[in-house]
Amino acid sequence: MSAVLAVGPLGFPWKTFDPFLFCAHHDDAYPKGNAQLGPAESLAGRRLGSDFARKDGWSMYHGRAVPGFPQHPHRGFETISIVRRGYIDHSDSIGAAGRIGPGDVQWMTAGKGIVHSEMFPLLDAEGDNHMEMFQLWINLPAHNKLVDPGFTMFWDHAMPRVNITDSQGRAIQLKIVAGQYDGAKAPPPPAHSWASADGSDVAIWTIRLAAGAEFTIPGAHVGSNRTLYFYRGESVTIDDRTLSGHSFARVAPDVDVTIRNGPQPSELLMMQGRPIGEPVAHHGPFVMNTMDELRQAYSDYQRTRFGKWPWPSDSPTHGSEQGRFALHADGRREDV
């Protein structure tokens, strides 16, 4: 019997499975930046405020001068931002802020409610500003949906990578964002995360394969959901199924699964976890268990705005000279 349970094309966002709610892959070839850290090109013809058209290979998303996502609320889940290239300027309603860059991971717990902005500053005024990142949403179980919000930074230097060669000497590299592989273990996720629960079986890996490389993912727990997203390369064969277009493959979690790469280097993202298995009431930026809880979330946000917005604009950036840093809500600061 094939280990591949289902396949489908990658869209925007990607199809996900419990405990994951959402995955967006942003891959934007931005031009050089201007003095405001936006594109040094005309924005005429773009639907500013809702530009997802990838005109000229990039989008402004909800940004009007700088690409990105101005302040917006969340409740009831967590966001995981995995930066591959470029930068994200984070600001939020609990007073936290940061600039995260290539290789960094930010894990934000929305919990009972947070407002945040994620802007993509174009820091290079002389050359291109390629920006690539994944944002995943992972659900919170009912008993943790109203925990205090917060965010955790995992800097590039602290993220484990595993370099492997197959039997023919071809290279494979894993980056372990959550979970572990062969003794390499990701930093611990936030305490209230489903990924911290005993037996959650949550694993998030990026997988890079040289041309022709072969790699076997060990089996995990019965009942988990495991999905492989093939997003860069010409083709890969997963067990007995060859994917020649960028696609996802949902695979059996409890058996070893072999990936055989095609003639060009390829990259995949693996998302795995035991389902939470609770009802999901989801609308816009809120994810709860019932429609009554969802209505309460909207009411609470309209009444409280989830705290005072402490920043000078809805889409703040952190300047052209600032390096990677994190300012936490308790005043603690990390500079990298």
C-alpha positions, 0 to 999 in steps of 0.5 A: 500500500502506498504511503501517500494518502492524497496529493494536491496542487499548492495554492495560496495559502496552502491546504493544511491539516489539524493541528495546523490551520494555515500556511502561506509561502511568501516569495517576493522579488522586491526591487531596491528600496526607497527612503521609506523602505518601500519599493523604489518603483511606481505603485500605479496600477496596484490595488493598494491595501489588498495587492496579492497579484504578484505584478512584476514578481512581488505584492504589496499585500495590505501595505500601502508604502511598505509591503506587508501586513499593517496592524490586525488582530488575532485570537485563539491560535499561534503564528509561526514565521520562518524567514528564509530571505529578507526581513520582517519588522514586527510590532504589537499591542503588548509593546513587543517589537523586533526585526527578524531576518534570514534563518530566524523563526518567530513563534507568536501566541495570540491567546486571548488577543493581540494586535500586531503588524508585520512589515517587509522593509526593503533595506537595500537601496542599491540592489534587489530585496528578495523576501521569502518566508513561511507563515504557519498558523497552529491551533490552540486547544480549548483550554489554552485559547485565552492564555496571555499573548506573547512571542518567542524568538528563535534566532538563526544561530540557535536553530539546529540543522542536520547535514546528511549525505545519501549512499551516493554522496548527495547532500540533504539538509534539514532545518528543525523548526519544531520536533527533532531528528537523529538527536537534533532537537528544535528549541522548546516552543512556548509553554501553552503551545500544542507543540509543547503538549505531551504526545503532540508529535508536532514537527516542522522541518525544511528539507533541501535535497541536491539533485538526485538525492534520496532521504527517508523520513522515519515513521512517527505516531499513529494518528498524526497528520503528516504533509510534505509540501514540494515548493521548489524544484523540478520533480520529486518522488515520494514513496511511489508517487512522482510530483512534477508540479509544485504540490502537497502530499499527505502521507501516512505518519507511522511508516518510513517515507522515502523522498527521491529527488529529480534532476534539479535541487529541490526544497520541501516543507514538512508539517506534522502533528497529532490532531487536536480534534476539537471543533473549529469556528474560524472567521478572519483573524479569530479561531475559536471552538464555537460560533458564540466564542467567535462572536465574543472575540469580535465583541471583545476586540471592538470593545478593547482593541486587545490593548493600546496600540503603542506605535506611531503608525499602523504599519511601523518599521524600525529604520534603515540602520537597525539590525536584527533585534527583539524587544519583549513586552517586559522590556527585555531586549535582544540584539543579534 
